[in-house]
């Protein structure tokens, strides 16, 4: 039997990340496992040069948001450990997964396709390719419905 004691959920507070979190909580519940919540502050993506120090206010804001999310899950009986790290999103997710020996990474995907995917790439896709453990990708239901409508209306183009 596949045991899920420790599941890592990268959180960017998007609907798809929150959907991934809901799935992760349900997956670990039968084994009374732990969900590791991880938010990564990427200086480059936030308009901060590598040379600049990320201020305590920025980190405190993300730590506060993540702790509120964790407290809500704890109130429902979940085992949750929140962490905020600074660095490359992809590298920090993979490093934490390896450091903690997680059984599974559950990550939200924004469902971009076509040019949006080509230009921006997909963190989830890169995690799937590079992770040493299984990865479950979760799409936000509303995003999935929007994509289906776009495809039905012929708005989606294939590459």
N, C-alpha and C positions, 0 to 999 in steps of 0.2 A: 504494500500500500504506500502511496505517495504521501509523505507527511509534510505538512506545512507549519513549521514552528516559527519561522521568521520570514516575513514578506516585506520587501522594500517598495515603498510607493513614493516616487518623485512627485512633488506637488508644486505646480505653478499657479494654483488657485483658479484655473480655468474649469469650465464645466466638464471637460473630458477627464481632467485630473481628479476632480471630485467624484466622477462616475467610477474611475479606477479605484479610488479609495473605498467606495461602497462595496465593490466586488472583493477587494482585499480583506476587508473586515469580515465579510461572510465566509471567505475561504479559510481564515485562521480560527474562526469561532469554534468549530467542533474540536480542535486540538488545544484550545486555550492558548493559541500562539500569539506572537507579537507582531504588530505592524510598525515598521520603521518609517516615519514620515520624514522626507528630506526635501528641503527647499535649497536650491543653489543660487546664490547671487553671483551673476556673471558680470564682472566689471565692464567688459567691452560691450555687452548687450545693453547695459544701463547707462551708457554714455560717460563712463568713468575711465580715464586712462589707467593703464596698469600701474603707472608710477604713483597715482593718487591713492591714498588710503581710503578705504570705504569707512565712512563715518559710523560711529556708534548708533546714531539715530536710524540710519538705514537698516542696519542689522537688527536693532531693537524692534523696528516696525515689523519686519518679517518674523522675528522670533515670537512677537506678541500674536500675530495672526496665526502662526502655526500652533502655538500653545493653546489658543482658543479652540482651534479645530480639534486638537488632541484632547482637551478637557471635555468637549462634547462627546467624543467617542468613549472616553473613560467613564462618563456618566452612564453610558449604555453598557458598561461592563467590559470594555475592550482594553487590551494591553497595548499601549501606544507609547512610542519613544520619538519625540520630535527632534530634528536637527536642522540647523541652518549652517551651510558652508559657503565659502567664497572660492570661486574658480570656474573652470570650464564645466558646464552642466554635464555633458556626457562623461568626462573624465571623473568627476566627483561621484556621479551615480555608480559607475563601474567600480571605483575604488572602495566605496562604502559596501557595495555588494560583496566584494572580495574580502574586505576586512571583517565583516560580520558573518560571512559564510551563509548568506541568505539562501532560502530554498526556492524563492521565486521573486521576480520583479514584476510588479503590476503597474503599467504606465499608460497614461492617457495619450491618445493620438488625436490631433486636430482634424484629421480627415482631409487635409489638403491634397489636391491632385492637380494634374496639368501643370501649368506654368508656376502656380503657387508652390507646389511641391518641388519643382525643378529649381526654382530660384532660392527657396528657403531651406530645402532639405527637410529631413525629419529626424529629430532627436530620437524618437521611438524606434525608427528604422535602424539607426546606427547602434542603439542599445541592443536591439535584437541580434544584430550581426556580431557584436563584440562581447556580449555577456557570456560568462562561464556557466550561468545557471539558466533555467527556463525563464522566458519572458512572456507575459500575457499583455496584449495591447487591448485597450478599451476605448471605444469611440463614444462620445456623448450622443445620447439618443436624438436630441434635437439637431445636432450637426449631421448625423446620419440621415435623418429625414430630409434635411435641406439638400443634401447631396443627391438623394434619390429623386427629389423633385427636379433638380437641375438636370439630371440625366434624362428623366422623362420628358422634360421640355427641350432637350437638345442643347442645353447650355454648356455641358461638359464636352471638352474636346480630348481626344486621345492623342498621345504623343507618338 
